[in-house]
């Protein structure tokens, strides 16, 4: 978990690279945004995507339980340019490690209760804003005004209300994200140990 553009995906990718993708079932919470086909694209753009209710967390919990039971699950594919789920899904197979990534994954107790290790990626707000601005403009086709407006109206208030308080549930806090080599080595070493002990 961690704030928007804190480096969560960088940490997740570092874990995937170090431990091996064959050992990890990766579930990004972003894939579980609720679909709103009843709204047009302009109306969907105005929704609050940083509130826990914007995500179908119950479906993610269901998928995690199915993975734990040895079943393959169809993870949704979300189109951030259209604010819609696509008709595609990604088949994620059960693995020794289930890696969950998202800004709000610590806000739901039923989801937290399924986690063995909870990591919070902690990055300064100005760095996160600059990263988000660059990402949304370059990768998601957003305008400068729309990114700034969304940040001020929903992203920042929801971070203060939900994301930052959820840090208290973390077992490990990583300052600086995936660039923090010492912290990443500790997390990866812990995962290796759990794999060897059969604890994962």
C-alpha positions as CSV (number, residue, x, y, z in Angstrom):
1,X,0.0,0.0,0.0
2,X,1.0,3.7,-0.1
3,X,-0.1,7.0,-1.6
4,X,-0.7,7.6,-5.3
5,X,2.6,7.4,-7.3
6,X,4.5,6.5,-4.1
7,X,6.4,3.7,-5.9
8,X,4.2,0.8,-5.0
9,X,4.4,-0.7,-8.5
10,X,8.1,-0.3,-8.5
11,X,8.3,-2.2,-5.3
12,X,6.0,-4.9,-6.6
13,X,8.1,-5.2,-9.8
14,X,11.3,-5.4,-7.7
15,X,9.8,-8.3,-5.7
16,X,8.6,-10.0,-8.9
17,X,12.1,-9.7,-10.4
18,X,13.9,-10.8,-7.3
19,X,11.7,-13.7,-6.3
20,X,10.5,-14.7,-9.8
21,X,7.2,-14.2,-11.5
22,X,6.5,-18.0,-11.5
23,X,6.3,-17.8,-7.7
24,X,3.9,-14.8,-7.5
25,X,0.2,-14.2,-8.3
26,X,0.0,-10.5,-8.8
27,X,-3.3,-8.7,-8.1
28,X,-3.3,-4.9,-8.6
29,X,-6.2,-3.3,-6.8
30,X,-6.5,-0.8,-9.6
31,X,-7.9,-3.6,-11.8
32,X,-10.9,-3.8,-9.5
33,X,-12.4,-0.3,-10.0
34,X,-16.1,-0.6,-10.3
35,X,-17.5,-0.3,-13.9
36,X,-20.0,2.5,-14.5
37,X,-21.4,1.9,-18.0
38,X,-24.5,4.0,-17.0
39,X,-22.3,7.1,-17.1
40,X,-20.7,8.8,-20.1
41,X,-16.9,9.4,-20.2
42,X,-17.2,13.0,-18.9
43,X,-19.4,11.9,-16.0
44,X,-17.0,9.0,-15.2
45,X,-14.1,11.4,-15.2
46,X,-15.7,13.3,-12.3
47,X,-16.1,10.3,-10.0
48,X,-14.0,10.0,-6.8
49,X,-11.6,7.1,-7.6
50,X,-9.7,7.6,-4.4
51,X,-12.5,6.5,-2.0
52,X,-12.6,2.9,-0.9
53,X,-16.2,2.5,-2.3
54,X,-14.9,3.1,-5.9
55,X,-13.3,-0.3,-5.8
56,X,-14.9,-3.8,-5.9
57,X,-12.8,-5.1,-3.0
58,X,-15.2,-7.9,-2.3
59,X,-14.4,-9.4,-5.7
60,X,-10.7,-9.1,-5.0
61,X,-11.2,-10.9,-1.6
62,X,-13.1,-13.6,-3.4
63,X,-10.3,-14.0,-6.0
64,X,-7.6,-14.2,-3.3
65,X,-9.6,-16.9,-1.5
66,X,-10.0,-18.8,-4.7
67,X,-6.2,-18.5,-5.4
68,X,-5.5,-19.8,-1.9
69,X,-7.8,-22.8,-2.7
70,X,-5.7,-23.5,-5.8
71,X,-8.0,-22.0,-8.4
72,X,-7.2,-19.8,-11.4
73,X,-9.0,-16.4,-11.3
74,X,-10.1,-13.9,-14.0
75,X,-8.7,-10.5,-13.0
76,X,-10.5,-7.6,-14.7
77,X,-8.6,-5.2,-17.1
78,X,-9.4,-1.6,-16.5
79,X,-9.0,1.2,-19.1
80,X,-7.9,4.4,-17.4
81,X,-8.3,6.5,-20.5
82,X,-12.0,5.6,-20.7
83,X,-12.6,5.0,-17.0
84,X,-14.1,1.6,-17.9
85,X,-13.5,-2.1,-17.5
86,X,-12.7,-3.7,-20.8
87,X,-14.3,-7.0,-21.8
88,X,-10.9,-8.7,-21.3
89,X,-9.7,-10.5,-18.2
90,X,-6.2,-11.8,-17.2
91,X,-6.1,-15.4,-16.0
92,X,-4.0,-15.4,-12.8
93,X,-2.9,-18.8,-11.6
94,X,-2.3,-19.8,-8.0
95,X,1.3,-19.4,-6.7
96,X,3.1,-19.7,-3.4
97,X,3.0,-15.9,-3.0
98,X,0.0,-13.6,-3.7
99,X,1.1,-10.0,-4.2
100,X,-1.5,-7.3,-3.8
101,X,-0.9,-3.7,-4.7
102,X,-3.0,-0.6,-4.2
103,X,-3.5,2.7,-2.4
104,X,-6.5,1.5,-0.3
105,X,-5.7,-2.2,0.4
106,X,-5.2,-1.6,4.1
107,X,-8.6,0.2,4.6
108,X,-10.7,-3.0,4.5
109,X,-10.2,-5.3,7.5
110,X,-11.4,-8.4,5.6
111,X,-8.7,-7.8,3.0
112,X,-6.0,-7.1,5.6
113,X,-6.9,-10.3,7.5
114,X,-5.8,-12.3,4.4
115,X,-2.3,-10.7,4.5
116,X,0.8,-12.2,6.0
117,X,3.1,-9.2,5.4
118,X,1.8,-5.7,5.0
119,X,4.2,-3.2,3.4
120,X,3.5,0.6,3.2
121,X,5.5,2.6,0.6
122,X,6.1,6.1,2.1
123,X,7.1,8.9,-0.3
124,X,6.9,12.7,0.1
125,X,3.7,14.2,-1.2
126,X,5.5,16.6,-3.6
127,X,7.4,13.8,-5.2
128,X,4.2,11.7,-5.5
129,X,2.3,14.6,-7.1
130,X,5.0,15.2,-9.7
131,X,5.1,11.5,-10.6
132,X,1.4,11.3,-10.9
133,X,1.2,14.4,-13.0
134,X,3.8,13.0,-15.4
135,X,2.2,9.6,-15.5
136,X,-1.4,10.8,-16.1
137,X,-0.4,13.2,-18.8
138,X,2.0,10.8,-20.6
139,X,0.3,7.5,-20.1
140,X,-3.4,8.3,-19.6
141,X,-3.9,11.2,-21.9
142,X,-5.0,13.7,-19.2
143,X,-4.6,17.4,-19.4
144,X,-2.6,19.4,-16.8
145,X,-5.7,21.1,-15.5
146,X,-7.6,17.9,-15.1
147,X,-4.8,16.2,-13.2
148,X,-4.3,19.2,-10.8
149,X,-8.1,19.5,-10.3
150,X,-8.5,15.8,-9.5
151,X,-5.5,15.9,-7.2
152,X,-6.9,18.8,-5.2
153,X,-10.6,17.7,-5.2
154,X,-10.3,14.0,-4.4
155,X,-6.7,12.6,-4.4
156,X,-5.2,14.7,-1.6
157,X,-8.3,14.7,0.7
158,X,-8.8,11.0,0.3
159,X,-5.1,10.4,1.0
160,X,-5.4,12.3,4.2
161,X,-8.7,10.6,5.2
162,X,-8.0,7.0,4.2
163,X,-4.5,6.2,2.9
164,X,-2.2,7.9,5.4
165,X,-4.2,6.6,8.4
166,X,-3.9,3.0,7.0
167,X,-0.1,3.2,7.4
168,X,-0.6,2.1,11.0
169,X,-1.6,-1.4,9.8
170,X,1.7,-1.9,8.1
171,X,4.3,-4.4,9.3
172,X,7.0,-2.7,7.3
173,X,7.2,1.0,6.1
174,X,9.6,1.6,3.2
175,X,10.7,5.3,2.9
176,X,11.4,6.2,-0.8
177,X,9.8,3.1,-2.3
178,X,11.6,0.7,-4.7
179,X,14.7,2.9,-4.7
180,X,15.3,2.0,-1.0
181,X,17.6,-1.0,-1.6
182,X,18.2,-1.9,2.0
183,X,14.4,-2.1,2.7
184,X,13.8,-4.1,-0.5
185,X,16.5,-6.6,0.3
186,X,14.9,-7.1,3.8
187,X,11.4,-7.7,2.3
188,X,12.8,-10.1,-0.4
189,X,14.9,-12.0,2.1
190,X,11.8,-12.4,4.3
191,X,9.8,-13.8,1.3
192,X,12.6,-16.2,0.5
193,X,12.7,-17.4,4.1
194,X,8.9,-18.0,4.1
195,X,9.1,-19.9,0.8
196,X,11.8,-22.1,2.1
197,X,9.9,-22.7,5.4
198,X,6.7,-23.5,3.5
199,X,5.1,-20.6,5.3
200,X,3.7,-19.0,2.2
